[in-house]
Amino acid sequence: MGKQSRRDFLKKAGILGAGLAVTSPREASAAPGNILSEDRMGVLVDTTVCIGCRRCEYACKKTHDLPAGNLMDYDDHSVFSKMRRPYDKALTVVNEYKEPGETLPTHVKVQCMHCDKPACVSACIVGAFSKVESGAIIYDAGICIGCRYCMVACPFQIPAYEYGNALTPEVKKCDFCFNRTEEKLLPACVEICPVEALTYGRRRDLLTLAEERIADNPDRYYNYTYGKNEVGGTSWMYLNAREPAELDFPKLGDKPAPGVSESIQHGIFAYFVPPIALYALLGGIMWTAKTRNESEEER
């Protein structure tokens, strides 16, 4: 019985090892979607208009079933004492910037930028991220394996992980209110903004609008639309009164971010199979040795 069990085990391990070893890099790599439609949508954020009411934070949480509290809670501006980043319980946040001598502060809304050529889509080895025709980058938790390469790859450091969820953790980020926009509704943050600091529309139209505002009000705006070219362009774009770097916008080139991450991340996992086959073989040897010792002791 012991000999038969050893043969069965080694036979199965051998088949498994062989099957794994012949898996090709093409089969191991993901094939994520990245649709770049000419009609993709975007949002133009005018930080010279934003009043820092944080209503966008509240609407985002309500829409995504996150703990939102009461609307009055967002009148608390003490949160502006330090710079905040989106995390798993807040997919967008507003930060405040005020230089000495300035009468009014500048407020900047932060969320996923929904890049035209997203690094998260490229870095994900199982295709859990996709850029859809509307311009949104959406996430499929059912596919995600929790490798968190998206977090490393993102040039804006946006994706967050549910470290406090031990059983079914997910990657969390703004999804551009994909479910709402599919029903022809505005993103929740755009809809609730009381001063219309957020303008939703086709990306190409928003770029034209931004250029017009800068041309009509050269004293009001810094002469550049952030997001127009960064990492190949983003769906969220910003008009500011100051240089973007002064408002903690990262300095990024025009070259898309996926170029480097795709070759590295997919290359690592394209050849991850042989080590597994080796472990299976070593396990078989250990199992055989253990069984042999037990048989000898019984004699």
C-alpha positions as CSV (number, residue, x, y, z in Angstrom):
1,M,0.0,0.0,0.0
2,G,2.8,2.4,0.9
3,K,4.7,1.7,-2.4
4,Q,1.5,2.2,-4.4
5,S,0.9,5.5,-2.7
6,R,4.4,6.7,-3.4
7,R,4.0,5.8,-7.1
8,D,0.7,7.6,-7.3
9,F,2.1,10.7,-5.6
10,L,5.2,10.9,-7.8
11,K,3.1,10.3,-10.9
12,K,0.7,13.1,-10.0
13,A,3.6,15.4,-9.0
14,G,5.4,14.7,-12.2
15,I,2.3,15.5,-14.3
16,L,1.7,18.6,-12.4
17,G,5.4,19.7,-12.7
18,A,5.4,19.0,-16.4
19,G,2.2,20.8,-17.0
20,L,3.4,23.9,-15.1
21,A,6.8,23.9,-16.7
22,V,5.5,24.2,-20.2
23,T,3.2,27.2,-19.5
24,S,4.3,29.9,-21.8
25,P,4.9,33.6,-20.9
26,R,2.0,34.5,-23.1
27,E,-0.3,32.3,-21.0
28,A,1.1,33.6,-17.8
29,S,0.7,37.2,-18.6
30,A,-2.6,39.2,-18.4
31,A,-4.3,40.8,-21.2
32,P,-5.9,43.9,-19.6
33,G,-8.3,46.1,-21.6
34,N,-7.4,49.7,-22.4
35,I,-9.9,51.4,-24.6
36,L,-8.9,54.9,-25.6
37,S,-12.0,56.4,-27.2
38,E,-11.9,59.8,-28.8
39,D,-15.1,60.5,-26.9
40,R,-13.8,59.6,-23.5
41,M,-15.0,61.7,-20.7
42,G,-13.1,63.7,-18.1
43,V,-13.3,66.3,-15.4
44,L,-11.8,69.8,-15.4
45,V,-11.1,70.9,-11.8
46,D,-10.8,74.7,-11.3
47,T,-8.9,75.1,-8.0
48,T,-9.4,78.9,-8.2
49,V,-13.1,78.3,-7.7
50,C,-13.1,75.5,-5.1
51,I,-14.0,76.7,-1.6
52,G,-12.9,73.6,0.3
53,C,-16.4,72.6,1.4
54,R,-15.6,68.9,1.1
55,R,-19.0,68.1,-0.2
56,C,-17.3,66.0,-2.8
57,E,-15.8,63.8,-0.1
58,Y,-19.2,63.2,1.4
59,A,-21.0,62.4,-1.9
60,C,-18.2,60.0,-2.9
61,K,-18.5,58.0,0.3
62,K,-22.3,57.9,0.1
63,T,-22.2,56.7,-3.5
64,H,-19.6,53.9,-2.7
65,D,-21.2,52.7,0.5
66,L,-18.4,54.0,2.7
67,P,-18.9,55.4,6.2
68,A,-19.9,59.0,5.5
69,G,-21.3,60.4,8.7
70,N,-23.3,63.6,8.5
71,L,-22.9,66.3,5.9
72,M,-22.3,68.8,8.7
73,D,-19.2,66.9,9.7
74,Y,-17.5,68.1,6.6
75,D,-17.6,71.7,7.7
76,D,-14.7,70.8,10.0
77,H,-11.6,72.3,8.4
78,S,-9.2,71.1,11.0
79,V,-8.4,68.2,8.6
80,F,-6.5,70.8,6.4
81,S,-3.8,71.0,9.0
82,K,-1.9,68.2,7.2
83,M,-1.8,66.9,3.6
84,R,-4.1,63.9,3.1
85,R,-4.1,61.1,0.6
86,P,-7.0,58.9,-0.6
87,Y,-7.3,55.6,1.3
88,D,-9.6,52.6,1.4
89,K,-12.2,54.6,3.4
90,A,-12.0,57.8,1.4
91,L,-11.6,57.6,-2.4
92,T,-11.2,61.4,-2.7
93,V,-9.9,64.1,-0.3
94,V,-9.5,67.8,-0.5
95,N,-6.3,69.5,0.7
96,E,-5.7,73.2,1.5
97,Y,-2.7,75.4,0.6
98,K,-2.2,78.9,1.9
99,E,1.0,80.9,1.5
100,P,1.9,83.6,4.1
101,G,0.1,86.9,3.1
102,E,-2.5,85.2,1.0
103,T,-6.1,86.2,1.7
104,L,-7.8,83.1,0.4
105,P,-6.4,79.5,0.4
106,T,-6.3,77.2,-2.5
107,H,-8.1,73.9,-2.3
108,V,-7.1,70.8,-4.3
109,K,-9.3,67.7,-4.8
110,V,-7.3,64.5,-5.0
111,Q,-8.5,61.2,-6.5
112,C,-7.5,58.7,-9.2
113,M,-6.5,60.6,-12.3
114,H,-7.8,57.9,-14.7
115,C,-4.8,58.0,-17.0
116,D,-5.2,57.6,-20.7
117,K,-2.4,55.0,-20.7
118,P,-2.7,53.7,-17.1
119,A,0.2,52.1,-15.3
120,C,-2.2,50.1,-13.0
121,V,-3.8,48.4,-16.1
122,S,-0.4,47.6,-17.5
123,A,1.1,46.4,-14.2
124,C,-1.8,44.1,-13.2
125,I,-0.8,40.6,-14.2
126,V,-4.3,39.2,-14.1
127,G,-6.2,42.0,-15.8
128,A,-8.2,43.2,-12.7
129,F,-8.0,46.8,-14.0
130,S,-9.4,48.0,-17.3
131,K,-9.8,51.4,-19.0
132,V,-13.3,51.5,-20.5
133,E,-14.6,53.5,-23.4
134,S,-16.0,56.3,-21.1
135,G,-12.5,57.0,-19.8
136,A,-12.9,55.4,-16.4
137,I,-10.4,52.9,-15.0
138,I,-12.4,50.2,-13.3
139,Y,-11.4,47.3,-11.0
140,D,-12.7,43.7,-10.8
141,A,-12.2,42.4,-7.3
142,G,-13.1,38.9,-8.4
143,I,-10.0,38.7,-10.5
144,C,-7.5,40.5,-8.2
145,I,-4.9,38.3,-6.5
146,G,-3.8,41.0,-4.1
147,C,-0.3,41.4,-5.5
148,R,-0.6,45.2,-5.2
149,Y,1.6,45.9,-8.2
150,C,-0.9,48.6,-9.1
151,M,0.0,50.5,-6.0
152,V,3.7,50.4,-6.9
153,A,3.2,51.3,-10.5
154,C,0.8,54.3,-10.1
155,P,2.7,57.5,-10.7
156,F,0.1,59.4,-8.6
157,Q,0.2,56.9,-5.6
158,I,-3.5,56.5,-5.6
159,P,-4.6,52.8,-5.2
160,A,-5.2,51.8,-1.6
161,Y,-5.4,48.4,0.0
162,E,-7.9,47.2,2.6
163,Y,-5.3,46.0,5.1
164,G,-7.9,45.9,7.8
165,N,-10.0,43.4,5.9
166,A,-8.5,40.0,6.6
167,L,-10.9,37.8,4.6
168,T,-11.8,39.7,1.4
169,P,-9.4,42.6,1.0
170,E,-9.7,44.8,-2.1
171,V,-7.8,47.5,-3.8
172,K,-9.8,50.8,-3.5
173,K,-9.7,53.9,-5.7
174,C,-12.1,56.3,-7.4
175,D,-13.9,54.5,-10.2
176,F,-15.2,57.7,-11.9
177,C,-18.6,56.8,-10.7
178,F,-18.8,54.3,-13.5
179,N,-22.2,52.9,-12.5
180,R,-23.7,56.4,-12.3
181,T,-22.3,57.6,-15.6
182,E,-23.5,54.4,-17.3
183,E,-27.0,55.6,-16.4
184,K,-26.3,59.0,-17.8
185,L,-25.8,60.6,-14.4
186,L,-23.0,62.9,-13.3
187,P,-20.2,61.6,-11.1
188,A,-21.4,62.2,-7.5
189,C,-18.7,64.7,-6.7
190,V,-19.5,66.8,-9.8
191,E,-23.2,66.8,-9.1
192,I,-22.9,68.0,-5.5
193,C,-20.3,70.7,-6.0
194,P,-22.0,74.0,-5.0
195,V,-19.7,76.3,-6.9
196,E,-19.2,74.2,-10.1
197,A,-15.5,73.8,-9.5
198,L,-15.8,70.5,-11.3
199,T,-16.9,70.3,-15.0
200,Y,-17.7,67.0,-16.5
201,G,-17.5,66.5,-20.3
202,R,-15.6,65.1,-23.2
203,R,-11.9,65.4,-22.5
204,R,-11.1,67.1,-25.7
205,D,-13.9,69.7,-25.0
206,L,-12.5,70.3,-21.5
207,L,-9.1,71.0,-22.8
208,T,-10.6,73.6,-25.2
209,L,-12.5,75.1,-22.2
210,A,-9.3,75.2,-20.1
211,E,-7.4,77.1,-22.9
212,E,-10.2,79.6,-23.2
213,R,-10.3,80.3,-19.5
214,I,-6.6,80.8,-19.4
215,A,-6.7,83.1,-22.4
216,D,-9.6,85.1,-21.0
217,N,-8.1,85.4,-17.5
218,P,-4.3,85.4,-17.7
219,D,-3.9,87.0,-14.3
220,R,-6.1,84.4,-12.7
221,Y,-4.5,81.2,-14.0
222,Y,-1.1,79.7,-14.3
223,N,-0.6,79.1,-18.0
224,Y,-0.8,75.3,-18.0
225,T,-3.5,72.6,-17.7
226,Y,-2.2,69.9,-15.5
227,G,-3.1,66.5,-16.8
228,K,-3.1,67.5,-20.4
229,N,0.2,65.7,-21.1
230,E,1.3,64.1,-17.9
231,V,2.2,60.4,-18.3
232,G,0.5,60.5,-21.7
233,G,-2.6,62.5,-20.5
234,T,-5.2,62.0,-17.8
235,S,-9.0,62.2,-17.6
236,W,-8.9,64.5,-14.6
237,M,-7.3,67.9,-15.4
238,Y,-6.6,71.0,-13.3
239,L,-6.5,74.7,-13.7
240,N,-4.5,76.5,-11.0
241,A,-3.5,80.0,-10.0
242,R,0.0,78.7,-9.1
243,E,2.5,76.3,-10.6
244,P,1.2,72.8,-10.0
245,A,4.4,71.7,-8.1
246,E,3.5,74.3,-5.4
247,L,0.3,72.4,-4.9
248,D,1.9,69.0,-4.5
249,F,1.1,67.8,-8.1
250,P,3.9,65.4,-9.0
251,K,6.3,66.5,-11.7
252,L,5.9,63.9,-14.4
253,G,7.0,63.8,-18.0
254,D,4.8,63.2,-21.0
255,K,5.9,59.6,-21.5
256,P,3.3,57.1,-20.5
257,A,4.1,55.2,-17.3
258,P,3.3,51.6,-18.3
259,G,6.4,51.3,-20.5
260,V,8.7,50.4,-17.7
261,S,6.3,48.6,-15.4
262,E,4.8,46.4,-18.0
263,S,8.1,44.8,-19.0
264,I,9.3,44.3,-15.4
265,Q,6.1,43.1,-13.8
266,H,5.0,40.8,-16.6
267,G,8.5,39.5,-17.1
268,I,8.7,38.4,-13.4
269,F,5.5,36.5,-13.5
270,A,5.9,35.1,-17.1
271,Y,8.5,32.7,-15.7
272,F,7.2,32.0,-12.2
273,V,6.2,28.4,-13.0
274,P,9.5,26.5,-13.0
275,P,10.1,27.2,-9.3
276,I,6.7,25.8,-8.5
277,A,7.5,22.7,-10.4
278,L,10.8,22.4,-8.5
279,Y,9.0,22.8,-5.1
280,A,6.6,20.0,-6.2
281,L,9.5,17.7,-7.0
282,L,11.3,18.5,-3.7
283,G,8.0,17.8,-1.8
284,G,7.7,14.5,-3.5
285,I,11.3,13.5,-2.5
286,M,10.6,14.5,1.1
287,W,7.4,12.6,1.2
288,T,9.1,9.5,-0.2
289,A,11.9,9.6,2.3
290,K,9.4,10.1,5.2
291,T,7.3,7.1,4.1
292,R,10.4,4.9,3.7
293,N,11.6,5.7,7.2
294,E,8.1,4.9,8.6
295,S,8.1,1.5,6.8
296,E,11.6,0.6,8.1
297,E,10.5,1.5,11.7
298,E,7.4,-0.8,11.4
299,R,9.6,-3.7,10.4
